[in-house]
Amino acid sequence: MDRTNPARVQRFNASHVVEAELEHLDWATRQPALRMLDAVYWRRRLLAVKCGFELTNLQVMRLEKILQRLGYSSE
């Protein structure tokens, strides 16, 4: 681990978090809808990821694909 550049380490950890969150959201949005977890809830979760992290182009494409499946366009 490179301790001379902590920003690089944080970016790697954040990328790992984003990947895990996108995997979960992709899986969760394919499950049968629950009354309390509707498309609006999942859209808010996806937009929180988009706003909270700097995403790679591939991550943005995955996020937009999930939003489209939910019936929303990227904002």
Short mmCIF file of the C-alpha atoms (twelve columns), coordinates in Angstrom:
data_MODEL
# 
_entry.id   MODEL 
# 
loop_
_atom_site.group_PDB 
_atom_site.id 
_atom_site.type_symbol 
_atom_site.label_atom_id 
_atom_site.label_alt_id 
_atom_site.label_comp_id 
_atom_site.label_asym_id 
_atom_site.label_seq_id 
_atom_site.Cartn_x 
_atom_site.Cartn_y 
_atom_site.Cartn_z 
_atom_site.pdbx_PDB_model_num 
ATOM 1  C CA . MET A 1  0.000   0.000  0.000   1 
ATOM 2  C CA . ASP A 2  1.350   3.411  -0.948  1 
ATOM 3  C CA . ARG A 3  1.229   5.560  2.169   1 
ATOM 4  C CA . THR A 4  2.907   8.526  0.475   1 
ATOM 5  C CA . ASN A 5  -0.245  9.329  -1.494  1 
ATOM 6  C CA . PRO A 6  -3.342  8.910  0.718   1 
ATOM 7  C CA . ALA A 7  -5.649  10.450 -1.931  1 
ATOM 8  C CA . ARG A 8  -4.835  7.574  -4.270  1 
ATOM 9  C CA . VAL A 9  -5.742  5.035  -1.603  1 
ATOM 10 C CA . GLN A 10 -9.030  6.817  -0.874  1 
ATOM 11 C CA . ARG A 11 -9.917  6.860  -4.560  1 
ATOM 12 C CA . PHE A 12 -9.387  3.095  -4.809  1 
ATOM 13 C CA . ASN A 13 -11.537 2.491  -1.741  1 
ATOM 14 C CA . ALA A 14 -14.244 4.808  -3.078  1 
ATOM 15 C CA . SER A 15 -14.200 3.004  -6.410  1 
ATOM 16 C CA . HIS A 16 -14.677 -0.279 -4.582  1 
ATOM 17 C CA . VAL A 17 -17.632 1.191  -2.678  1 
ATOM 18 C CA . VAL A 18 -19.207 2.503  -5.883  1 
ATOM 19 C CA . GLU A 19 -18.801 -0.873 -7.608  1 
ATOM 20 C CA . ALA A 20 -20.394 -2.691 -4.666  1 
ATOM 21 C CA . GLU A 21 -23.259 -0.193 -4.499  1 
ATOM 22 C CA . LEU A 22 -23.926 -0.390 -8.245  1 
ATOM 23 C CA . GLU A 23 -23.900 -4.195 -8.121  1 
ATOM 24 C CA . HIS A 24 -26.378 -4.147 -5.258  1 
ATOM 25 C CA . LEU A 25 -28.638 -1.584 -6.913  1 
ATOM 26 C CA . ASP A 26 -28.560 -3.460 -10.209 1 
ATOM 27 C CA . TRP A 27 -29.599 -6.656 -8.426  1 
ATOM 28 C CA . ALA A 28 -32.164 -4.959 -6.171  1 
ATOM 29 C CA . THR A 29 -33.911 -3.115 -8.996  1 
ATOM 30 C CA . ARG A 30 -34.447 -6.413 -10.830 1 
ATOM 31 C CA . GLN A 31 -36.306 -7.942 -7.872  1 
ATOM 32 C CA . PRO A 32 -40.107 -7.847 -7.596  1 
ATOM 33 C CA . ALA A 33 -41.201 -4.441 -6.342  1 
ATOM 34 C CA . LEU A 34 -42.026 -4.097 -2.691  1 
ATOM 35 C CA . ARG A 35 -44.615 -1.545 -1.678  1 
ATOM 36 C CA . MET A 36 -42.124 0.521  0.373   1 
ATOM 37 C CA . LEU A 37 -39.241 0.185  -2.130  1 
ATOM 38 C CA . ASP A 38 -40.590 1.637  -5.350  1 
ATOM 39 C CA . ALA A 39 -38.820 3.120  -8.377  1 
ATOM 40 C CA . VAL A 40 -38.654 6.554  -6.731  1 
ATOM 41 C CA . TYR A 41 -36.710 5.087  -3.783  1 
ATOM 42 C CA . TRP A 42 -34.232 3.330  -6.090  1 
ATOM 43 C CA . ARG A 43 -33.840 6.474  -8.195  1 
ATOM 44 C CA . ARG A 44 -32.922 8.448  -5.056  1 
ATOM 45 C CA . ARG A 45 -30.371 5.766  -4.096  1 
ATOM 46 C CA . LEU A 46 -28.794 5.874  -7.566  1 
ATOM 47 C CA . LEU A 47 -28.647 9.667  -7.650  1 
ATOM 48 C CA . ALA A 48 -27.041 9.673  -4.190  1 
ATOM 49 C CA . VAL A 49 -24.262 7.489  -5.576  1 
ATOM 50 C CA . LYS A 50 -23.933 9.776  -8.598  1 
ATOM 51 C CA . CYS A 51 -23.683 12.880 -6.408  1 
ATOM 52 C CA . GLY A 52 -21.560 11.376 -3.652  1 
ATOM 53 C CA . PHE A 53 -18.727 9.937  -5.723  1 
ATOM 54 C CA . GLU A 54 -16.684 10.771 -8.773  1 
ATOM 55 C CA . LEU A 55 -17.699 8.035  -11.191 1 
ATOM 56 C CA . THR A 56 -15.825 6.568  -14.109 1 
ATOM 57 C CA . ASN A 57 -17.468 6.650  -17.539 1 
ATOM 58 C CA . LEU A 58 -18.287 2.951  -17.240 1 
ATOM 59 C CA . GLN A 59 -19.911 3.494  -13.827 1 
ATOM 60 C CA . VAL A 60 -21.974 6.381  -15.213 1 
ATOM 61 C CA . MET A 61 -23.155 4.164  -18.062 1 
ATOM 62 C CA . ARG A 62 -24.154 1.400  -15.609 1 
ATOM 63 C CA . LEU A 63 -25.991 3.905  -13.428 1 
ATOM 64 C CA . GLU A 64 -27.861 5.384  -16.398 1 
ATOM 65 C CA . LYS A 65 -28.801 1.914  -17.620 1 
ATOM 66 C CA . ILE A 66 -30.378 1.116  -14.243 1 
ATOM 67 C CA . LEU A 67 -32.211 4.463  -14.234 1 
ATOM 68 C CA . GLN A 68 -33.595 3.745  -17.696 1 
ATOM 69 C CA . ARG A 69 -34.806 0.331  -16.549 1 
ATOM 70 C CA . LEU A 70 -36.645 2.115  -13.721 1 
ATOM 71 C CA . GLY A 71 -38.277 4.455  -16.238 1 
ATOM 72 C CA . TYR A 72 -36.179 7.543  -15.539 1 
ATOM 73 C CA . SER A 73 -33.698 9.375  -17.701 1 
ATOM 74 C CA . SER A 74 -30.399 10.628 -16.339 1 
ATOM 75 C CA . GLU A 75 -30.513 14.190 -15.052 1 
# 
